[in-house]
Amino acid sequence: MSESNKTYDLAKAVGYEFPDTPVSWLARDLILYAVGIGAKKDDFTFVYELDESFAAFPTYPVVLFFKGISQDVVNFVKLAAGGTQPPGLPKFDPNRVVHGAQSIEMYKPIPVESGAGWKLKRKIIGVHENKSGIIIDGEAILVDSHDTPYCRMISSSFNLGAKANGNFSQMIGRIPAGKPIPKDRKPDYIVTESTTEEQAIVYRLSGDYNALHIDPSIGQRAGFGGVILHGLASYGFAARAVLKAVGGDDPSSLKTFGVRFTSPVKPGEALETSMWEVGSGPDDTTEIAFVTKNMATGKVCLGGGVAYVKKSNKSRL
C-alpha cells in the first residue's frame, strides 16, 4: 500500500516514549553556545571559564538533541531521517519540517561539564493535524546519571503537507503559555541587538548542522532567498535580552522561557525584543510577555513569548 493510501491512528503516537538520547558537554561547548547567541566580550559569566561566576547560559540544553555526545560535526540529514518511527504516524519529509515553537523550564542549573551518564528522556505529548500538515509536540527532560531532572523542554514541529486522516488533536502534557502583550502601554524593557553575518556559522558549531543555515543555494530553493539564521539562535538572543533586562544577567534567575517561531531572520539582521511585566509567576518570579521583531523586515520573528524570571535589582533597559 502506498504511503498516500494508508490510514493512521494518530492517537497511538501520543505518549510514545523514544529510546533515551545520551548527551554530554564540556565548558568549551558552553562558551561556544554563548558566542553563537551573541554573547559579548564582557559577558564573562558565559564566555570566560576562569571567571568566578562562570556558568552555562540557561537555554543551553536546547542544543543537546542535535549535539548528543559528539565533539565533532554531526550529519544533520542522517540525524533528521534516522531514529525510531513512532507508531501511528506517517513518515515525514525532513525537508518540509518547520520548528514551530520551543520552551524550556529550568529545575536546577546544569554543571559546566556533564560527565558521563546524562541523557534526554523524550516522548510525544501532543499530535495535531489540520489542512496544512501535522504538528508534533515533543517533550525532552534532561537528567543526570542518577535520573535527577534538570530541565524540561518542549519542541513543536510542523510537518508541512503531511497527511493522515483529517482533523485530529490530542495532548497529554502542558506547554508553557504566556499572556497577550498589553496593548495599552509601552514595553517595560526594550533590547535591540544586531546579529552578525557570521552568526549562523558560529551557532551551528553547537550541534545543528542543517545546511540551510550555511549553504545559500539551499535557502534559495526553499524560498528564503539565501541563508537564514537558526530559529534557536534568535531564541537565544531573545533569552539574553530578557536575562539582561529583567534578571540582571544572573543565569539562575531565568526559570521558564518559551516562544513561537513566526518568521525567518537572516544573519546580520538586528533583533528588537520588547518586554512587559504582566504579573507574578511561580516561586517568586515575575511573568514577562515579550515579542522579538526583525528590524530589517519589521516582522515579528518570535511571538507569544513567555518568561518567568526572578527579577534583579540590577534589571535595566
RORO-511393 format. One record per residue (C-alpha): residue number from 1; residue in one letter; x, y, z. Coordinates in Angstrom, 3 decimals. Example, Ala and Ser with C-alpha at 12.3 -4.5 7.8 and 13.67 -1.06 7.14 Angstrom:
+-----+------+----------+----------+----------+
! pos ! code !        x !        y !        z !
+-----+------+----------+----------+----------+
!   1 !    a !   12.300 !   -4.500 !    7.800 !
!   2 !    s !   13.670 !   -1.060 !    7.140 !
+-----+------+----------+----------+----------+
***
This chain:
+-----+------+----------+----------+----------+
! pos ! code !        x !        y !        z !
+-----+------+----------+----------+----------+
!   1 !    m !    0.000 !    0.000 !    0.000 !
!   2 !    s !    1.372 !    3.416 !   -0.920 !
!   3 !    e !    2.032 !    5.982 !    1.801 !
!   4 !    s !   -0.749 !    8.203 !    0.429 !
!   5 !    n !   -3.360 !    5.409 !    0.682 !
!   6 !    k !   -2.578 !    4.336 !    4.232 !
!   7 !    t !   -4.692 !    5.263 !    7.204 !
!   8 !    y !   -3.121 !    6.168 !   10.516 !
!   9 !    d !   -4.151 !    6.075 !   14.152 !
!  10 !    l !   -2.505 !    9.273 !   15.358 !
!  11 !    a !   -3.646 !    8.606 !   18.918 !
!  12 !    k !   -1.127 !    5.757 !   19.106 !
!  13 !    a !    1.714 !    8.259 !   18.833 !
!  14 !    v !    0.563 !   10.360 !   21.793 !
!  15 !    g !    2.552 !    9.262 !   24.833 !
!  16 !    y !    5.119 !    7.333 !   22.791 !
!  17 !    e !    8.477 !    7.262 !   24.563 !
!  18 !    f !   11.642 !    7.306 !   22.459 !
!  19 !    p !   14.810 !    5.483 !   23.491 !
!  20 !    d !   16.918 !    7.687 !   25.768 !
!  21 !    t !   19.351 !   10.012 !   23.970 !
!  22 !    p !   22.822 !   10.139 !   25.612 !
!  23 !    v !   24.209 !   13.675 !   25.823 !
!  24 !    s !   27.348 !   15.358 !   27.104 !
!  25 !    w !   29.090 !   18.712 !   27.095 !
!  26 !    l !   32.291 !   20.456 !   28.167 !
!  27 !    a !   32.930 !   24.008 !   29.356 !
!  28 !    r !   34.103 !   24.766 !   25.821 !
!  29 !    d !   30.651 !   23.854 !   24.489 !
!  30 !    l !   29.005 !   26.326 !   26.852 !
!  31 !    i !   31.297 !   29.139 !   25.681 !
!  32 !    l !   30.716 !   28.294 !   22.021 !
!  33 !    y !   26.955 !   28.344 !   22.534 !
!  34 !    a !   27.119 !   31.691 !   24.321 !
!  35 !    v !   29.050 !   33.238 !   21.433 !
!  36 !    g !   26.587 !   31.667 !   18.980 !
!  37 !    i !   23.703 !   33.519 !   20.643 !
!  38 !    g !   25.566 !   36.823 !   20.641 !
!  39 !    a !   27.432 !   36.987 !   23.963 !
!  40 !    k !   29.790 !   39.948 !   24.125 !
!  41 !    k !   33.403 !   40.388 !   25.226 !
!  42 !    d !   32.387 !   41.458 !   28.742 !
!  43 !    d !   29.833 !   38.677 !   29.325 !
!  44 !    f !   32.399 !   36.865 !   31.481 !
!  45 !    t !   29.789 !   34.711 !   33.230 !
!  46 !    f !   29.190 !   32.910 !   29.936 !
!  47 !    v !   32.440 !   33.272 !   27.965 !
!  48 !    y !   35.309 !   33.129 !   30.457 !
!  49 !    e !   35.912 !   29.766 !   32.111 !
!  50 !    l !   38.133 !   31.237 !   34.867 !
!  51 !    d !   35.619 !   33.851 !   35.963 !
!  52 !    e !   34.296 !   33.055 !   39.444 !
!  53 !    s !   30.708 !   33.336 !   38.179 !
!  54 !    f !   31.242 !   31.138 !   35.066 !
!  55 !    a !   28.082 !   29.156 !   34.294 !
!  56 !    a !   26.023 !   27.686 !   31.492 !
!  57 !    f !   23.660 !   30.071 !   29.780 !
!  58 !    p !   20.294 !   28.692 !   30.942 !
!  59 !    t !   18.916 !   27.835 !   27.486 !
!  60 !    y !   21.990 !   25.774 !   26.509 !
!  61 !    p !   20.187 !   22.394 !   26.842 !
!  62 !    v !   18.041 !   23.111 !   23.760 !
!  63 !    v !   21.019 !   22.171 !   21.548 !
!  64 !    l !   21.632 !   18.775 !   23.125 !
!  65 !    f !   19.299 !   16.711 !   20.945 !
!  66 !    f !   21.364 !   17.690 !   17.896 !
!  67 !    k !   24.727 !   17.509 !   19.638 !
!  68 !    g !   24.233 !   14.252 !   21.536 !
!  69 !    i !   27.626 !   13.125 !   22.811 !
!  70 !    s !   29.568 !   14.201 !   19.729 !
!  71 !    q !   32.524 !   16.571 !   19.865 !
!  72 !    d !   32.660 !   16.677 !   16.060 !
!  73 !    v !   30.325 !   17.812 !   13.303 !
!  74 !    v !   27.035 !   15.932 !   13.077 !
!  75 !    n !   25.421 !   14.601 !    9.898 !
!  76 !    f !   22.166 !   16.562 !   10.081 !
!  77 !    v !   20.461 !   14.728 !    7.200 !
!  78 !    k !   21.184 !   11.350 !    8.772 !
!  79 !    l !   20.038 !   12.577 !   12.182 !
!  80 !    a !   16.797 !   14.024 !   10.791 !
!  81 !    a !   15.976 !   10.953 !    8.708 !
!  82 !    g !   17.047 !    8.322 !   11.217 !
!  83 !    g !   15.765 !    7.279 !   14.602 !
!  84 !    t !   12.753 !    5.283 !   15.710 !
!  85 !    q !    9.468 !    5.629 !   13.824 !
!  86 !    p !    6.687 !    6.245 !   16.383 !
!  87 !    p !    3.521 !    4.187 !   15.910 !
!  88 !    g !    0.521 !    5.773 !   14.245 !
!  89 !    l !    2.408 !    8.462 !   12.312 !
!  90 !    p !    3.132 !    8.744 !    8.593 !
!  91 !    k !    6.721 !    9.208 !    7.516 !
!  92 !    f !    7.623 !   12.881 !    7.418 !
!  93 !    d !    9.782 !   14.632 !    4.833 !
!  94 !    p !   12.726 !   16.123 !    6.800 !
!  95 !    n !   12.994 !   18.861 !    4.158 !
!  96 !    r !    9.459 !   20.048 !    4.999 !
!  97 !    v !    9.749 !   20.244 !    8.769 !
!  98 !    v !    9.448 !   23.692 !   10.374 !
!  99 !    h !   10.300 !   24.411 !   14.008 !
! 100 !    g !    7.067 !   25.913 !   15.317 !
! 101 !    a !    7.705 !   26.587 !   18.996 !
! 102 !    q !   10.227 !   25.973 !   21.784 !
! 103 !    s !   10.162 !   26.259 !   25.545 !
! 104 !    i !   12.420 !   25.337 !   28.432 !
! 105 !    e !   11.669 !   25.123 !   32.146 !
! 106 !    m !   14.723 !   25.059 !   34.390 !
! 107 !    y !   14.609 !   22.970 !   37.560 !
! 108 !    k !   18.242 !   23.493 !   38.571 !
! 109 !    p !   21.417 !   24.837 !   36.924 !
! 110 !    i !   23.415 !   22.337 !   34.874 !
! 111 !    p !   27.107 !   21.840 !   35.719 !
! 112 !    v !   29.786 !   23.353 !   33.482 !
! 113 !    e !   30.823 !   19.820 !   32.446 !
! 114 !    s !   28.368 !   16.961 !   32.226 !
! 115 !    g !   30.477 !   13.936 !   32.975 !
! 116 !    a !   29.079 !   10.541 !   31.954 !
! 117 !    g !   25.541 !    9.236 !   32.137 !
! 118 !    w !   23.464 !   12.272 !   31.146 !
! 119 !    k !   20.542 !   11.725 !   28.782 !
! 120 !    l !   17.386 !   13.171 !   27.299 !
! 121 !    k !   14.192 !   11.275 !   28.138 !
! 122 !    r !   11.905 !   12.062 !   25.210 !
! 123 !    k !    8.270 !   11.433 !   24.448 !
! 124 !    i !    5.462 !   12.745 !   22.261 !
! 125 !    i !    2.934 !   14.708 !   24.311 !
! 126 !    g !    0.786 !   16.076 !   21.513 !
! 127 !    v !   -0.262 !   15.409 !   17.916 !
! 128 !    h !   -2.397 !   17.799 !   15.868 !
! 129 !    e !   -3.495 !   17.502 !   12.242 !
! 130 !    n !   -5.018 !   20.286 !   10.186 !
! 131 !    k !   -5.377 !   21.019 !    6.499 !
! 132 !    s !   -1.775 !   22.283 !    6.291 !
! 133 !    g !    0.013 !   19.363 !    7.924 !
! 134 !    i !    0.756 !   17.643 !   11.213 !
! 135 !    i !    2.197 !   19.240 !   14.355 !
! 136 !    i !    4.146 !   17.113 !   16.827 !
! 137 !    d !    4.750 !   18.344 !   20.384 !
! 138 !    g !    7.794 !   16.597 !   21.836 !
! 139 !    e !    8.918 !   16.675 !   25.458 !
! 140 !    a !   12.551 !   16.167 !   26.460 !
! 141 !    i !   13.671 !   16.016 !   30.084 !
! 142 !    l !   17.400 !   16.354 !   30.766 !
! 143 !    v !   18.524 !   14.012 !   33.558 !
! 144 !    d !   21.885 !   13.103 !   35.061 !
! 145 !    s !   23.303 !    9.648 !   35.761 !
! 146 !    h !   21.021 !    9.373 !   38.824 !
! 147 !    d !   17.926 !   10.317 !   36.796 !
! 148 !    t !   17.739 !   13.685 !   38.563 !
! 149 !    p !   15.859 !   16.102 !   36.265 !
! 150 !    y !   17.478 !   19.452 !   35.442 !
! 151 !    c !   15.104 !   20.913 !   32.871 !
! 152 !    r !   12.055 !   20.177 !   30.736 !
! 153 !    m !   11.923 !   21.218 !   27.086 !
! 154 !    i !    9.002 !   21.232 !   24.672 !
! 155 !    s !    9.617 !   21.478 !   20.934 !
! 156 !    s !    6.749 !   21.731 !   18.447 !
! 157 !    s !    7.495 !   20.751 !   14.864 !
! 158 !    f !    5.175 !   21.463 !   11.945 !
! 159 !    n !    5.378 !   18.864 !    9.188 !
! 160 !    l !    4.151 !   20.765 !    6.145 !
! 161 !    g !    1.885 !   18.836 !    3.801 !
! 162 !    a !    1.816 !   15.678 !    5.949 !
! 163 !    k !   -1.496 !   13.864 !    5.798 !
! 164 !    a !   -3.130 !   11.212 !    7.964 !
! 165 !    n !   -6.905 !   11.082 !    8.408 !
! 166 !    g !   -8.049 !   14.681 !    8.604 !
! 167 !    n !   -8.523 !   16.848 !   11.666 !
! 168 !    f !   -7.102 !   15.481 !   14.928 !
! 169 !    s !   -5.783 !   16.956 !   18.153 !
! 170 !    q !   -4.711 !   15.263 !   21.378 !
! 171 !    m !   -2.440 !   16.412 !   24.221 !
! 172 !    i !   -1.287 !   14.692 !   27.402 !
! 173 !    g !    1.094 !   17.334 !   28.705 !
! 174 !    r !    1.225 !   21.053 !   29.337 !
! 175 !    i !    3.087 !   23.663 !   27.328 !
! 176 !    p !    4.018 !   26.994 !   28.935 !
! 177 !    a !    1.649 !   29.623 !   27.572 !
! 178 !    g !    2.045 !   33.337 !   28.047 !
! 179 !    k !   -0.382 !   36.199 !   28.395 !
! 180 !    p !   -1.049 !   38.540 !   25.452 !
! 181 !    i !    1.187 !   41.590 !   25.332 !
! 182 !    p !   -0.549 !   44.653 !   26.772 !
! 183 !    k !   -1.982 !   46.946 !   24.095 !
! 184 !    d !   -2.487 !   49.885 !   26.418 !
! 185 !    r !    1.107 !   50.610 !   27.460 !
! 186 !    k !    4.618 !   50.732 !   26.158 !
! 187 !    p !    7.085 !   47.917 !   26.928 !
! 188 !    d !    8.789 !   47.954 !   30.305 !
! 189 !    y !   12.063 !   46.939 !   28.658 !
! 190 !    i !   13.428 !   47.030 !   25.100 !
! 191 !    v !   16.709 !   45.452 !   23.980 !
! 192 !    t !   17.950 !   45.882 !   20.408 !
! 193 !    e !   20.942 !   43.950 !   19.138 !
! 194 !    s !   22.400 !   43.081 !   15.756 !
! 195 !    t !   23.327 !   39.593 !   14.699 !
! 196 !    t !   26.442 !   39.246 !   12.538 !
! 197 !    e !   26.711 !   37.919 !    9.023 !
! 198 !    e !   28.686 !   35.010 !   10.511 !
! 199 !    q !   26.155 !   34.280 !   13.290 !
! 200 !    a !   24.802 !   31.071 !   11.778 !
! 201 !    i !   28.329 !   29.797 !   11.076 !
! 202 !    v !   29.156 !   30.109 !   14.783 !
! 203 !    y !   25.819 !   28.875 !   16.116 !
! 204 !    r !   25.884 !   25.673 !   14.026 !
! 205 !    l !   29.027 !   24.579 !   15.913 !
! 206 !    s !   26.781 !   23.883 !   18.908 !
! 207 !    g !   25.296 !   20.918 !   17.043 !
! 208 !    d !   22.672 !   21.995 !   14.495 !
! 209 !    y !   24.439 !   21.453 !   11.171 !
! 210 !    n !   21.378 !   21.888 !    8.954 !
! 211 !    a !   22.862 !   23.104 !    5.659 !
! 212 !    l !   20.006 !   25.590 !    5.276 !
! 213 !    h !   21.962 !   27.792 !    7.669 !
! 214 !    i !   25.220 !   27.896 !    5.687 !
! 215 !    d !   24.574 !   26.973 !    2.019 !
! 216 !    p !   22.833 !   29.840 !    0.162 !
! 217 !    s !   21.650 !   27.550 !   -2.632 !
! 218 !    i !   19.523 !   25.536 !   -0.211 !
! 219 !    g !   17.910 !   28.666 !    1.183 !
! 220 !    q !   17.248 !   29.861 !   -2.371 !
! 221 !    r !   15.480 !   26.607 !   -3.273 !
! 222 !    a !   13.462 !   26.770 !   -0.052 !
! 223 !    g !   12.209 !   30.251 !   -0.910 !
! 224 !    f !   14.180 !   32.164 !    1.754 !
! 225 !    g !   16.436 !   33.986 !   -0.701 !
! 226 !    g !   19.576 !   32.520 !    0.855 !
! 227 !    v !   20.904 !   31.522 !    4.257 !
! 228 !    i !   18.672 !   32.042 !    7.301 !
! 229 !    l !   19.648 !   32.078 !   10.949 !
! 230 !    h !   18.736 !   29.132 !   13.163 !
! 231 !    g !   15.474 !   29.816 !   14.963 !
! 232 !    l !   17.133 !   28.674 !   18.173 !
! 233 !    a !   19.867 !   31.279 !   17.683 !
! 234 !    s !   17.217 !   34.021 !   17.593 !
! 235 !    y !   15.672 !   32.279 !   20.606 !
! 236 !    g !   19.000 !   32.605 !   22.420 !
! 237 !    f !   19.308 !   36.293 !   21.505 !
! 238 !    a !   15.861 !   36.924 !   22.993 !
! 239 !    a !   16.736 !   34.927 !   26.121 !
! 240 !    r !   19.871 !   37.045 !   26.575 !
! 241 !    a !   17.743 !   40.182 !   26.231 !
! 242 !    v !   15.291 !   39.019 !   28.900 !
! 243 !    l !   18.048 !   37.830 !   31.218 !
! 244 !    k !   19.920 !   41.135 !   30.931 !
! 245 !    a !   16.902 !   43.426 !   31.207 !
! 246 !    v !   14.976 !   41.622 !   33.940 !
! 247 !    g !   17.303 !   39.117 !   35.598 !
! 248 !    g !   20.432 !   41.223 !   35.899 !
! 249 !    d !   22.390 !   38.669 !   33.849 !
! 250 !    d !   22.118 !   36.126 !   36.673 !
! 251 !    p !   21.798 !   32.740 !   34.917 !
! 252 !    s !   19.857 !   31.266 !   37.838 !
! 253 !    s !   17.131 !   33.931 !   37.510 !
! 254 !    l !   15.588 !   32.591 !   34.273 !
! 255 !    k !   13.167 !   29.797 !   35.174 !
! 256 !    t !   10.979 !   29.441 !   32.070 !
! 257 !    f !   11.407 !   30.709 !   28.529 !
! 258 !    g !    9.164 !   29.941 !   25.560 !
! 259 !    v !    8.340 !   31.327 !   22.095 !
! 260 !    r !    6.618 !   30.634 !   18.798 !
! 261 !    f !    8.757 !   30.993 !   15.659 !
! 262 !    t !    6.842 !   33.277 !   13.314 !
! 263 !    s !    9.204 !   34.499 !   10.564 !
! 264 !    p !   12.817 !   33.971 !    9.443 !
! 265 !    v !   15.880 !   36.070 !   10.249 !
! 266 !    k !   18.934 !   36.413 !    8.027 !
! 267 !    p !   22.423 !   36.625 !    9.540 !
! 268 !    g !   23.372 !   40.253 !   10.021 !
! 269 !    e !   19.860 !   41.495 !   10.751 !
! 270 !    a !   19.016 !   43.286 !   14.002 !
! 271 !    l !   16.550 !   41.978 !   16.586 !
! 272 !    e !   14.438 !   44.082 !   18.943 !
! 273 !    t !   12.955 !   42.328 !   21.979 !
! 274 !    s !   10.136 !   44.211 !   23.723 !
! 275 !    m !    9.149 !   43.016 !   27.205 !
! 276 !    w !    6.211 !   43.687 !   29.517 !
! 277 !    e !    5.820 !   42.686 !   33.158 !
! 278 !    v !    2.378 !   41.058 !   33.304 !
! 279 !    g !    2.131 !   39.707 !   36.844 !
! 280 !    s !    3.633 !   37.277 !   39.300 !
! 281 !    g !    4.901 !   33.877 !   38.252 !
! 282 !    p !    5.561 !   30.748 !   40.308 !
! 283 !    d !    8.248 !   30.650 !   43.009 !
! 284 !    d !    8.583 !   34.431 !   43.453 !
! 285 !    t !    9.224 !   35.097 !   39.767 !
! 286 !    t !    7.909 !   37.885 !   37.573 !
! 287 !    e !    5.986 !   36.869 !   34.461 !
! 288 !    i !    7.240 !   38.542 !   31.285 !
! 289 !    a !    5.349 !   38.699 !   27.996 !
! 290 !    f !    7.577 !   39.551 !   25.047 !
! 291 !    v !    7.962 !   39.634 !   21.284 !
! 292 !    t !   11.082 !   39.873 !   19.153 !
! 293 !    k !   10.958 !   41.866 !   15.923 !
! 294 !    n !   13.274 !   41.585 !   12.930 !
! 295 !    m !   14.261 !   45.217 !   12.394 !
! 296 !    a !   15.181 !   44.603 !    8.734 !
! 297 !    t !   11.718 !   43.340 !    7.764 !
! 298 !    g !    9.560 !   44.852 !   10.506 !
! 299 !    k !    8.063 !   41.411 !   11.136 !
! 300 !    v !    7.777 !   39.646 !   14.470 !
! 301 !    c !   10.130 !   36.659 !   14.321 !
! 302 !    l !    9.442 !   35.349 !   17.838 !
! 303 !    g !    5.861 !   35.664 !   19.030 !
! 304 !    g !    3.847 !   34.619 !   22.061 !
! 305 !    g !    6.892 !   34.962 !   24.293 !
! 306 !    v !    6.623 !   33.931 !   27.932 !
! 307 !    a !    9.317 !   34.033 !   30.603 !
! 308 !    y !    9.351 !   33.586 !   34.356 !
! 309 !    v !   12.269 !   35.499 !   35.819 !
! 310 !    k !   13.490 !   36.249 !   39.333 !
! 311 !    k !   13.738 !   39.998 !   38.989 !
! 312 !    s !   17.075 !   41.537 !   39.885 !
! 313 !    n !   17.774 !   44.911 !   41.459 !
! 314 !    k !   20.221 !   45.323 !   38.572 !
! 315 !    s !   17.444 !   44.995 !   35.980 !
! 316 !    r !   17.847 !   47.607 !   33.275 !
! 317 !    l !   16.563 !   48.726 !   29.893 !
+-----+------+----------+----------+----------+
***
